[in-house]
Amino acid sequence: MSKIFVAITCGISLLQNLLNSDVFKDYLRRKFNINEELCPSHIIRNNVLLDSIYRDFMVNEDFAKMIMGLLREDPERCCAELNSLIKLLRTLDDFEICRVYLYSSNTRSCSVCSQMICKFIVDYLREFLGKKGNVEVKGILTIPDILSGRYSEALQKLAEGFLREAYRHVKKGYDLYTIITGGFKIEIAYITVLSFLVRSKIVYCPGPDSDIVILPPVPIDLDQNILRICERIAKGEAIDRDVVDVLKRYGLVCQKNGKIVLEKWVSKLLEARRWSSTY
């Protein structure tokens, strides 16, 4: 039987759908003494409310059970990420093990959703799969909020975290899948390209009543000559000016304190490739 690794970019569809639930609305009204009509879009931007929801979910067992109860009624309709994951695993032949890694922005709303998704996978996902293999959550990687303007830092962390896990699991014989149904568009675009580099299939589902789409990886690769030059720059070696100009046009290097250095995302990429060779 096969072993599979599934990377999932997390959005906030789960929270948006919960906010349309009368049970969840009643909780918010009692908790915060809210009498007026609740607007989901306002709640999603209210950090005080979201912090309280997060804390309650993590420490209040009754509240967590209520959320899981709502999810178990129809996880495919309630959560875009779970909809895609459940349909993917049902589509695949029997597998020995599935490892899931979640990639979430560090906004309050995304943090709430990723924790709820993680708990559901660990505690209840097996109910919806029948006689399939074991599914475990490998971890949640929180990346800086792209909308805060820290897009470069966010994409660097996404590249490092995704490639490390992907390379590690490829070397252990895992088949790779990347679910891009949820999350910010720029995260989805970037992780799609990274997925092609490690030969990960792309998974997308338009909605709860739709079939999943599984795209084969485009067989692209990094230019090995450029990689070797980048490794030399990382070691502090001198590089011909003409070559440096080419790397600058590619956005791979910059000048800092009078020296040519690699852009941070390139350094993270090289670190991930070197790190993977130890496994």
N, C-alpha and C positions, 0 to 999 in steps of 0.2 A: 504493500500500500504506500501511497505517496505521502510526503510531508509538505505542508504548505505554510507560507508566511504571507500574511495579509496586512498591508499598510493602509490605514484609513485616515483621510483628512476629515476633521470634525467641523461641522457648522452648528447652527442653532435651531434646526428644524424641530428637534425634540421639545425644546423649551417653548417654541412658538405653538406647537400642537397642544402641549400641556396647558398653556394659558387659555386655550379654548374649551378646556374641561370645566364643568360646573364644580366638580369636587375640588379641583385645584384653586379655582376662583374663591370658593368658600374658605379654603385655608388662608388665602391672602387677606380676605376681608376680616377674618377673626384675628389673625396675627397682627395686622397693622391697623385695625379699626377703620377700614376703608368702606365708605358707604356708596360713593359714586360708582358709575359703570367703569369697569376695568378695561383699559386699552392695552392689548398685548405689546404694541410697539413702544408704548411709554414705559412699561415694566422692564422690557429688555434693555432699556437705556438707564434704568434706575439702579445705580450701584448699591444703594443701601438695601433695597429689596432683594437684589441678587445675592449680596453677601449673606443675608439672613437665610435665604433659600439654600445656599451652599452649606452653611453651618448646620442647619436643621437636617439636611440630607446626610451629612457626615456623622452627626452625633445623636440624632433623634430617630430611634429605631421605628417608631410608629409612622413617622413621616416618610421614611425611606420605604417602608412596606406599602404605604399608600401610592407612592410614585411607581414602584415596581408593579403594583396591582394594575395601575392604569396602563403601563407598558405591556404587561402580559395579555391584556385584552386583545391587543392587535399591534404588535411591535412593528410590523411592516407598514402600517398606515400611520403610526405615531412617530416614527423616526426614520429619516432618509438613510442614515448610515446603517442601521440595523436591517432595514429593508434590503439594502444591497448585499450585506454580509450573509443574511439568511438565504437569499436567493442564490448567491454564489455557491455556498456550501451545499445547498440542495442540488445544484447543477452538477457538481463534481462527483466523481466516483468516490467510493469509500476511501477515506484518508486515515492515516495513523495518528497524525497530530496536526493541529492548526494553531499557529502562533499569531496573535493579533497585536499590532502596535498602533496606537492612536497618536495623531499629530494635531495639536489643538493650539489655537491662539490663546494668549493669556488674558483675554477679556473675561469679565465675570460670567457673561452668558455662555461663552464657549467652555469655561472651566466647569460650570454646572453641568452642561450637557455631556462632556467627556467623562466625568465621574459617574453620571447616571448610566451611560452606555457601558462603561467598564463593569459596573456592578451587575448589570443585566446579563452581560456576556458570561461572567464568572458564575452567577447563581442560577440563571434561567434559560440560557440560550439552547441548552441541550434538549429542552422540552420541544423545541420547534424543528429539530433536525432528524429525529428518528434514530436509527442505528448508524450513527456516524462516529468518527473518531473523537478524540479529546480536543477541546478548544480552550486555550489559555490566553490571557492577556499578558503580553510581554512587558508592556509599560505604556505610559503616556508621556510624550515629549511636548512640553509647553514652549511655544516660540513667542517672541515679542509680537505685540499687536501691530500689524502692518498699517492699520489706519492711524496709528499714533505718529507715523512718519519714520518709524525705525525699520523700513522695509529691507534695507541692506542687511542689517543685523538679523532680522527674522529669516531671510532667505539663506543666510550663511548657516544659521543653526539648523534650519530644515534640511539643508544639504548634508551637513555633517551627521545629523542624527539618522536620517533616512539611509544614507549610503553606508554608514557603519553597520547598521542592522542588516541591510540588504546583502552586502558583501559577506558578512559573517554567515548568514543563512544559506547563501548560494554555495559557499564552500562546504557546508554541511549537507548539501543535497536537497535543499528545499526548493519547491516551485514558488515563484513570487507572483503576487497579485497586488495591485494598488487600486483601492476604491476611492474615486474622486467625486462622488455624488455630493458631498458636503464640503464646506469650507470656502474661504475667500478665493476669488477667481485667480489672483496672482499666485497664490499658493498652489492651486490646482495646476496651473500652467507650468510652474517650475518643477513640481514633483512628477509631472508627466514626462518631462524631458529627462529628469534623473532616472525615472523608471525605465525608460528606453535604454539608458546606458547599462543597466544591470539586467536587461532582458525580462523585466516584469510586465505581465499583462495588465492592461488597464480595464477597470470595471466601472460601469456607470449604469444607473437605473433612473429613468425619467420620472417614475412615480410608483405608488403602491400597486396600481393595476397594470403596470407594464412589466415586460420581461427585462432582465438585465442584458446589457451589451458588454461583451468581452472582446476587447481589441487586442490583437497580437502585437508584440513589441516591434517597433521600427528598428531594424538592425543598424543603429548608429554606434559610433565609438569615439573616444577621445583620440586626438592625433598624438601618436606615440612620440614623434619628434618634439612636439611642443611640450609634452609632459616631461621629457628628459631635460629640456631647457629650463622648465619651471623648477625641476628638482635642483638644477645647478644654481639657479638664482636663490632658492631657499637655503642653499649651503654657503651663499655669499660669494660665489664665483663671478668673475667678470664676463660679460656677454657683449658681443658686437653691437654697435649702435643700431645698425640696420635691423637686426633681429629684435632689439628692444622696441624700435618704432612699430614693428609689426605686432608685437605683443600688446603694446599700448592701444593700437587700433582695435584689437580683439577685446580690450578691457580686462586683460589678465594681469597687468602690472601697473604700478604708479611710482611716482618719485616722492620720497619722504626723507627729509633731513639730508638732501643731496645724494641719496642712494636709491637705486632701482629695487623695489620690493614687490612681492606678489600681493595682489588684492586679497583681502581676507577670505573671500569665498573660495579662491583657488587654493590657498593654504589649507583650508578645511577639507577640500576635495583630496588633496595629496595626503593629508593626515588619515583620512578615512581609508584610502587605498593601502597605505602602509600598515595601518592598524589591522586591516582585514587579513594581511599576510601572516599574522601571528596566530590565526585560528585554522 
